[in-house]
Amino acid sequence: MLKLEGDWGVRPNQHAMNKSEYFKAMAGRRLSRIEEQLRLIKNQANKRNYDYTDEDVEKIENLLHEMVEDTLETLKGKKPSYFVLK
C-alpha cells in the first residue's frame, strides 16, 4: 500500500496552497489511483478467470516500464511534457 508522509495526498485546494503543496497533494491522489489500477491488473493473475501467455505478460510489463520511464523523464525535465510533431 502507498505510504507518503506529510502533505502528500491531502485534498487539494489550488487557491489555498502554494505550488509545492499543491504538487504534493495532487501527486499523492494520482499515485493512489495508480496503485488501485495496478491492483486491478494484478487481479488478472487469477488463472481460473483469465487465460494469458508469458508473451502477454511481457507486453504489459514493457508497456508499464515505458510509461513509468516516460513519466519520470518528464518530471525530471529531460523531456517536454507535451507532444512534439516530427
C-alpha positions in Angstrom: 0.0 0.0 0.0 1.1 3.5 -0.8 2.7 5.3 2.1 3.6 9.0 1.7 4.3 11.2 4.6 3.5 14.9 5.1 1.1 16.7 2.7 1.1 14.0 0.1 -2.5 13.1 -0.9 -4.3 15.7 1.1 -7.5 17.1 -0.5 -6.1 19.7 -2.9 -7.2 23.3 -2.9 -5.2 25.1 -5.5 -6.1 28.6 -4.3 -5.2 27.9 -0.7 -1.9 26.1 -1.3 1.4 27.2 -2.7 2.7 25.4 -5.8 4.7 22.8 -3.8 1.9 21.9 -1.5 -0.5 21.6 -4.5 2.0 19.4 -6.4 2.3 17.0 -3.4 -1.4 16.9 -2.9 -2.2 16.1 -6.5 0.7 13.6 -6.8 -0.5 11.8 -3.7 -4.1 11.5 -5.0 -2.9 10.4 -8.5 -0.5 7.9 -7.1 -3.3 6.4 -5.0 -5.4 6.0 -8.2 -2.4 4.3 -10.0 -2.0 2.0 -7.1 -5.7 1.0 -7.3 -5.4 0.3 -11.1 -2.3 -1.8 -10.6 -4.1 -3.8 -8.0 -6.8 -4.5 -10.6 -4.3 -5.5 -13.2 -2.7 -7.8 -10.6 -6.1 -9.5 -10.1 -5.8 -10.7 -13.7 -3.2 -13.2 -12.5 -6.1 -15.5 -11.4 -5.8 -18.3 -13.9 -9.3 -19.5 -13.0 -10.7 -16.4 -14.6 -8.2 -15.5 -17.2 -6.1 -17.2 -19.9 -2.9 -15.5 -20.9 0.6 -16.3 -22.1 4.1 -15.2 -20.9 4.2 -13.1 -24.1 1.0 -11.3 -22.9 2.6 -10.6 -19.6 5.8 -9.4 -21.2 3.8 -6.9 -23.3 2.1 -5.5 -20.2 5.5 -5.3 -18.4 7.2 -3.5 -21.3 4.3 -1.0 -21.6 4.3 -0.3 -17.9 8.1 0.2 -17.9 7.9 2.6 -20.9 5.1 4.6 -19.3 6.9 5.0 -16.0 10.2 5.9 -17.7 8.5 8.5 -19.9 6.7 10.0 -16.8 9.9 10.2 -14.8 11.9 11.7 -17.7 9.2 14.4 -18.0 9.2 15.1 -14.2 13.0 15.4 -14.2 12.8 17.9 -17.1 14.6 15.7 -19.5 11.6 15.6 -21.9 8.9 18.1 -22.7 5.6 17.4 -21.1 3.8 18.0 -24.4 3.7 16.2 -27.7 6.1 17.2 -30.4 5.1 16.5 -34.0 8.1 15.4 -36.1 
